[in-house]
Amino acid sequence: MGVKYNRRYQDIVADLAGAIGTIEDSYELIEMEADDWTALDADERREYLRTLADDLFYGLGSSPRLSVGSGKIEYDPGNHVLKVYTSDNLIHLIQLI
């Protein structure tokens, strides 16, 4: 299926990484403990989030809804957006075009 986009890929991944970073326990997806996550410096956390965003973007091409810690990410092809949720609250819309 694949996620269709028209924006610069790096911009989408940067936006997605920022949104994932607002999910308090997003680090659980990479099987990291809270203490280990907080021990990382800001640059290391950004790099993990960017890599995670890249992986999740491609994962959404196979499954339109993915869990990230206590949140989730959904691909909405009809509106050309990624929706990022914490629990049941929509917190970010990432435009793909």
CNS distance restraints for C-alpha pairs under 8 A (distance, minus, plus):
assign (resid   1 and name CA) (resid  61 and name CA) 5.57 0.50 0.50
assign (resid   1 and name CA) (resid  62 and name CA) 6.31 0.50 0.50
assign (resid   2 and name CA) (resid  58 and name CA) 7.26 0.50 0.50
assign (resid   2 and name CA) (resid  60 and name CA) 7.25 0.50 0.50
assign (resid   2 and name CA) (resid  61 and name CA) 3.74 0.50 0.50
assign (resid   2 and name CA) (resid  62 and name CA) 6.59 0.50 0.50
assign (resid   3 and name CA) (resid  57 and name CA) 7.47 0.50 0.50
assign (resid   3 and name CA) (resid  58 and name CA) 7.32 0.50 0.50
assign (resid   3 and name CA) (resid  60 and name CA) 6.66 0.50 0.50
assign (resid   3 and name CA) (resid  61 and name CA) 4.90 0.50 0.50
assign (resid   3 and name CA) (resid  75 and name CA) 7.51 0.50 0.50
assign (resid   3 and name CA) (resid  77 and name CA) 7.56 0.50 0.50
assign (resid   4 and name CA) (resid  77 and name CA) 7.50 0.50 0.50
assign (resid   4 and name CA) (resid  80 and name CA) 7.55 0.50 0.50
assign (resid   4 and name CA) (resid  96 and name CA) 7.35 0.50 0.50
assign (resid   5 and name CA) (resid   9 and name CA) 7.93 0.50 0.50
assign (resid   5 and name CA) (resid  80 and name CA) 7.34 0.50 0.50
assign (resid   5 and name CA) (resid  96 and name CA) 4.73 0.50 0.50
assign (resid   5 and name CA) (resid  97 and name CA) 5.54 0.50 0.50
assign (resid   6 and name CA) (resid  96 and name CA) 6.06 0.50 0.50
assign (resid   6 and name CA) (resid  97 and name CA) 4.56 0.50 0.50
assign (resid   7 and name CA) (resid  11 and name CA) 7.15 0.50 0.50
assign (resid   7 and name CA) (resid  12 and name CA) 6.92 0.50 0.50
assign (resid   7 and name CA) (resid  95 and name CA) 7.97 0.50 0.50
assign (resid   7 and name CA) (resid  96 and name CA) 5.72 0.50 0.50
assign (resid   7 and name CA) (resid  97 and name CA) 5.08 0.50 0.50
assign (resid   8 and name CA) (resid  12 and name CA) 6.57 0.50 0.50
assign (resid   9 and name CA) (resid  13 and name CA) 6.25 0.50 0.50
assign (resid  10 and name CA) (resid  14 and name CA) 6.05 0.50 0.50
assign (resid  11 and name CA) (resid  15 and name CA) 6.16 0.50 0.50
assign (resid  12 and name CA) (resid  16 and name CA) 6.06 0.50 0.50
assign (resid  12 and name CA) (resid  94 and name CA) 7.11 0.50 0.50
assign (resid  12 and name CA) (resid  95 and name CA) 7.61 0.50 0.50
assign (resid  12 and name CA) (resid  96 and name CA) 6.91 0.50 0.50
assign (resid  13 and name CA) (resid  17 and name CA) 5.93 0.50 0.50
assign (resid  13 and name CA) (resid  50 and name CA) 6.60 0.50 0.50
assign (resid  13 and name CA) (resid  53 and name CA) 5.75 0.50 0.50
assign (resid  13 and name CA) (resid  54 and name CA) 6.01 0.50 0.50
assign (resid  13 and name CA) (resid  57 and name CA) 7.60 0.50 0.50
assign (resid  14 and name CA) (resid  18 and name CA) 6.25 0.50 0.50
assign (resid  14 and name CA) (resid  50 and name CA) 6.61 0.50 0.50
assign (resid  14 and name CA) (resid  53 and name CA) 7.82 0.50 0.50
assign (resid  15 and name CA) (resid  19 and name CA) 6.25 0.50 0.50
assign (resid  15 and name CA) (resid  94 and name CA) 6.69 0.50 0.50
assign (resid  16 and name CA) (resid  20 and name CA) 6.06 0.50 0.50
assign (resid  16 and name CA) (resid  50 and name CA) 7.92 0.50 0.50
assign (resid  16 and name CA) (resid  53 and name CA) 5.71 0.50 0.50
assign (resid  16 and name CA) (resid  94 and name CA) 6.93 0.50 0.50
assign (resid  17 and name CA) (resid  21 and name CA) 6.15 0.50 0.50
assign (resid  17 and name CA) (resid  46 and name CA) 7.58 0.50 0.50
assign (resid  17 and name CA) (resid  49 and name CA) 5.06 0.50 0.50
assign (resid  17 and name CA) (resid  50 and name CA) 5.07 0.50 0.50
assign (resid  17 and name CA) (resid  52 and name CA) 7.27 0.50 0.50
assign (resid  17 and name CA) (resid  53 and name CA) 5.09 0.50 0.50
assign (resid  18 and name CA) (resid  22 and name CA) 6.86 0.50 0.50
assign (resid  18 and name CA) (resid  49 and name CA) 7.56 0.50 0.50
assign (resid  19 and name CA) (resid  23 and name CA) 7.30 0.50 0.50
assign (resid  19 and name CA) (resid  84 and name CA) 6.74 0.50 0.50
assign (resid  19 and name CA) (resid  91 and name CA) 7.78 0.50 0.50
assign (resid  19 and name CA) (resid  92 and name CA) 6.28 0.50 0.50
assign (resid  20 and name CA) (resid  26 and name CA) 6.50 0.50 0.50
assign (resid  20 and name CA) (resid  49 and name CA) 6.95 0.50 0.50
assign (resid  20 and name CA) (resid  53 and name CA) 7.34 0.50 0.50
assign (resid  20 and name CA) (resid  68 and name CA) 7.81 0.50 0.50
assign (resid  20 and name CA) (resid  84 and name CA) 7.40 0.50 0.50
assign (resid  21 and name CA) (resid  26 and name CA) 6.81 0.50 0.50
assign (resid  21 and name CA) (resid  49 and name CA) 6.67 0.50 0.50
assign (resid  23 and name CA) (resid  68 and name CA) 7.71 0.50 0.50
assign (resid  23 and name CA) (resid  69 and name CA) 7.24 0.50 0.50
assign (resid  23 and name CA) (resid  70 and name CA) 7.23 0.50 0.50
assign (resid  23 and name CA) (resid  71 and name CA) 6.22 0.50 0.50
assign (resid  23 and name CA) (resid  85 and name CA) 7.87 0.50 0.50
assign (resid  23 and name CA) (resid  86 and name CA) 5.84 0.50 0.50
assign (resid  24 and name CA) (resid  69 and name CA) 7.74 0.50 0.50
assign (resid  24 and name CA) (resid  70 and name CA) 7.77 0.50 0.50
assign (resid  25 and name CA) (resid  34 and name CA) 7.64 0.50 0.50
assign (resid  25 and name CA) (resid  68 and name CA) 7.78 0.50 0.50
assign (resid  25 and name CA) (resid  69 and name CA) 5.03 0.50 0.50
assign (resid  25 and name CA) (resid  70 and name CA) 6.45 0.50 0.50
assign (resid  26 and name CA) (resid  30 and name CA) 7.98 0.50 0.50
assign (resid  26 and name CA) (resid  68 and name CA) 5.41 0.50 0.50
assign (resid  26 and name CA) (resid  69 and name CA) 4.62 0.50 0.50
assign (resid  26 and name CA) (resid  70 and name CA) 7.36 0.50 0.50
assign (resid  26 and name CA) (resid  71 and name CA) 7.62 0.50 0.50
assign (resid  27 and name CA) (resid  31 and name CA) 6.68 0.50 0.50
assign (resid  27 and name CA) (resid  32 and name CA) 5.61 0.50 0.50
assign (resid  27 and name CA) (resid  33 and name CA) 7.31 0.50 0.50
assign (resid  27 and name CA) (resid  34 and name CA) 7.45 0.50 0.50
assign (resid  27 and name CA) (resid  37 and name CA) 6.77 0.50 0.50
assign (resid  27 and name CA) (resid  69 and name CA) 7.02 0.50 0.50
assign (resid  28 and name CA) (resid  32 and name CA) 5.36 0.50 0.50
assign (resid  28 and name CA) (resid  33 and name CA) 6.77 0.50 0.50
assign (resid  28 and name CA) (resid  68 and name CA) 7.53 0.50 0.50
assign (resid  28 and name CA) (resid  69 and name CA) 5.48 0.50 0.50
assign (resid  29 and name CA) (resid  68 and name CA) 5.88 0.50 0.50
assign (resid  29 and name CA) (resid  69 and name CA) 5.94 0.50 0.50
assign (resid  32 and name CA) (resid  36 and name CA) 6.40 0.50 0.50
assign (resid  32 and name CA) (resid  37 and name CA) 6.55 0.50 0.50
assign (resid  33 and name CA) (resid  37 and name CA) 6.28 0.50 0.50
assign (resid  34 and name CA) (resid  38 and name CA) 6.22 0.50 0.50
assign (resid  35 and name CA) (resid  39 and name CA) 6.13 0.50 0.50
assign (resid  36 and name CA) (resid  40 and name CA) 6.71 0.50 0.50
assign (resid  37 and name CA) (resid  45 and name CA) 7.41 0.50 0.50
assign (resid  40 and name CA) (resid  44 and name CA) 5.83 0.50 0.50
assign (resid  40 and name CA) (resid  45 and name CA) 6.17 0.50 0.50
assign (resid  41 and name CA) (resid  45 and name CA) 6.37 0.50 0.50
assign (resid  42 and name CA) (resid  46 and name CA) 6.17 0.50 0.50
assign (resid  43 and name CA) (resid  47 and name CA) 6.23 0.50 0.50
assign (resid  44 and name CA) (resid  48 and name CA) 6.27 0.50 0.50
assign (resid  45 and name CA) (resid  49 and name CA) 6.13 0.50 0.50
assign (resid  46 and name CA) (resid  50 and name CA) 6.05 0.50 0.50
assign (resid  47 and name CA) (resid  51 and name CA) 6.19 0.50 0.50
assign (resid  48 and name CA) (resid  52 and name CA) 6.03 0.50 0.50
assign (resid  49 and name CA) (resid  53 and name CA) 5.94 0.50 0.50
assign (resid  50 and name CA) (resid  54 and name CA) 6.20 0.50 0.50
assign (resid  51 and name CA) (resid  55 and name CA) 6.29 0.50 0.50
assign (resid  52 and name CA) (resid  56 and name CA) 6.04 0.50 0.50
assign (resid  53 and name CA) (resid  57 and name CA) 5.99 0.50 0.50
assign (resid  54 and name CA) (resid  58 and name CA) 6.65 0.50 0.50
assign (resid  55 and name CA) (resid  59 and name CA) 6.16 0.50 0.50
assign (resid  56 and name CA) (resid  60 and name CA) 6.08 0.50 0.50
assign (resid  56 and name CA) (resid  66 and name CA) 7.68 0.50 0.50
assign (resid  57 and name CA) (resid  61 and name CA) 7.07 0.50 0.50
assign (resid  58 and name CA) (resid  62 and name CA) 7.49 0.50 0.50
assign (resid  59 and name CA) (resid  63 and name CA) 6.25 0.50 0.50
assign (resid  59 and name CA) (resid  66 and name CA) 7.80 0.50 0.50
assign (resid  60 and name CA) (resid  64 and name CA) 4.85 0.50 0.50
assign (resid  60 and name CA) (resid  65 and name CA) 6.53 0.50 0.50
assign (resid  60 and name CA) (resid  66 and name CA) 6.99 0.50 0.50
assign (resid  60 and name CA) (resid  74 and name CA) 7.38 0.50 0.50
assign (resid  60 and name CA) (resid  75 and name CA) 6.35 0.50 0.50
assign (resid  64 and name CA) (resid  74 and name CA) 5.51 0.50 0.50
assign (resid  64 and name CA) (resid  75 and name CA) 5.00 0.50 0.50
assign (resid  64 and name CA) (resid  76 and name CA) 7.56 0.50 0.50
assign (resid  65 and name CA) (resid  72 and name CA) 6.91 0.50 0.50
assign (resid  65 and name CA) (resid  73 and name CA) 5.68 0.50 0.50
assign (resid  65 and name CA) (resid  74 and name CA) 4.40 0.50 0.50
assign (resid  65 and name CA) (resid  75 and name CA) 6.51 0.50 0.50
assign (resid  66 and name CA) (resid  72 and name CA) 5.50 0.50 0.50
assign (resid  66 and name CA) (resid  73 and name CA) 5.33 0.50 0.50
assign (resid  66 and name CA) (resid  74 and name CA) 6.56 0.50 0.50
assign (resid  67 and name CA) (resid  71 and name CA) 5.95 0.50 0.50
assign (resid  67 and name CA) (resid  72 and name CA) 4.24 0.50 0.50
assign (resid  67 and name CA) (resid  73 and name CA) 6.46 0.50 0.50
assign (resid  68 and name CA) (resid  72 and name CA) 5.09 0.50 0.50
assign (resid  68 and name CA) (resid  73 and name CA) 7.18 0.50 0.50
assign (resid  70 and name CA) (resid  86 and name CA) 6.31 0.50 0.50
assign (resid  70 and name CA) (resid  87 and name CA) 5.66 0.50 0.50
assign (resid  71 and name CA) (resid  84 and name CA) 7.42 0.50 0.50
assign (resid  71 and name CA) (resid  85 and name CA) 5.21 0.50 0.50
assign (resid  71 and name CA) (resid  86 and name CA) 4.10 0.50 0.50
assign (resid  71 and name CA) (resid  87 and name CA) 4.94 0.50 0.50
assign (resid  71 and name CA) (resid  88 and name CA) 7.65 0.50 0.50
assign (resid  72 and name CA) (resid  84 and name CA) 5.95 0.50 0.50
assign (resid  72 and name CA) (resid  85 and name CA) 5.21 0.50 0.50
assign (resid  72 and name CA) (resid  86 and name CA) 6.64 0.50 0.50
assign (resid  72 and name CA) (resid  87 and name CA) 7.45 0.50 0.50
assign (resid  73 and name CA) (resid  82 and name CA) 6.79 0.50 0.50
assign (resid  73 and name CA) (resid  83 and name CA) 5.56 0.50 0.50
assign (resid  73 and name CA) (resid  84 and name CA) 4.54 0.50 0.50
assign (resid  73 and name CA) (resid  85 and name CA) 6.24 0.50 0.50
assign (resid  74 and name CA) (resid  82 and name CA) 5.63 0.50 0.50
assign (resid  74 and name CA) (resid  83 and name CA) 5.06 0.50 0.50
assign (resid  74 and name CA) (resid  84 and name CA) 6.57 0.50 0.50
assign (resid  75 and name CA) (resid  80 and name CA) 7.80 0.50 0.50
assign (resid  75 and name CA) (resid  81 and name CA) 6.28 0.50 0.50
assign (resid  75 and name CA) (resid  82 and name CA) 4.69 0.50 0.50
assign (resid  75 and name CA) (resid  83 and name CA) 6.44 0.50 0.50
assign (resid  76 and name CA) (resid  80 and name CA) 5.87 0.50 0.50
assign (resid  76 and name CA) (resid  81 and name CA) 5.39 0.50 0.50
assign (resid  76 and name CA) (resid  82 and name CA) 6.01 0.50 0.50
assign (resid  76 and name CA) (resid  83 and name CA) 7.26 0.50 0.50
assign (resid  77 and name CA) (resid  81 and name CA) 6.64 0.50 0.50
assign (resid  80 and name CA) (resid  95 and name CA) 6.34 0.50 0.50
assign (resid  80 and name CA) (resid  96 and name CA) 5.37 0.50 0.50
assign (resid  80 and name CA) (resid  97 and name CA) 6.50 0.50 0.50
assign (resid  81 and name CA) (resid  93 and name CA) 6.24 0.50 0.50
assign (resid  81 and name CA) (resid  94 and name CA) 5.31 0.50 0.50
assign (resid  81 and name CA) (resid  95 and name CA) 4.68 0.50 0.50
assign (resid  81 and name CA) (resid  96 and name CA) 5.38 0.50 0.50
assign (resid  82 and name CA) (resid  93 and name CA) 5.72 0.50 0.50
assign (resid  82 and name CA) (resid  94 and name CA) 4.98 0.50 0.50
assign (resid  82 and name CA) (resid  95 and name CA) 6.71 0.50 0.50
assign (resid  82 and name CA) (resid  96 and name CA) 7.37 0.50 0.50
assign (resid  83 and name CA) (resid  90 and name CA) 6.87 0.50 0.50
assign (resid  83 and name CA) (resid  91 and name CA) 7.74 0.50 0.50
assign (resid  83 and name CA) (resid  92 and name CA) 5.91 0.50 0.50
assign (resid  83 and name CA) (resid  93 and name CA) 4.85 0.50 0.50
assign (resid  83 and name CA) (resid  94 and name CA) 6.52 0.50 0.50
assign (resid  84 and name CA) (resid  90 and name CA) 5.98 0.50 0.50
assign (resid  84 and name CA) (resid  91 and name CA) 5.87 0.50 0.50
assign (resid  84 and name CA) (resid  92 and name CA) 5.10 0.50 0.50
assign (resid  84 and name CA) (resid  93 and name CA) 6.50 0.50 0.50
assign (resid  85 and name CA) (resid  89 and name CA) 5.28 0.50 0.50
assign (resid  85 and name CA) (resid  90 and name CA) 4.38 0.50 0.50
assign (resid  85 and name CA) (resid  91 and name CA) 5.44 0.50 0.50
assign (resid  85 and name CA) (resid  92 and name CA) 7.06 0.50 0.50
assign (resid  86 and name CA) (resid  90 and name CA) 6.63 0.50 0.50
assign (resid  86 and name CA) (resid  91 and name CA) 6.78 0.50 0.50
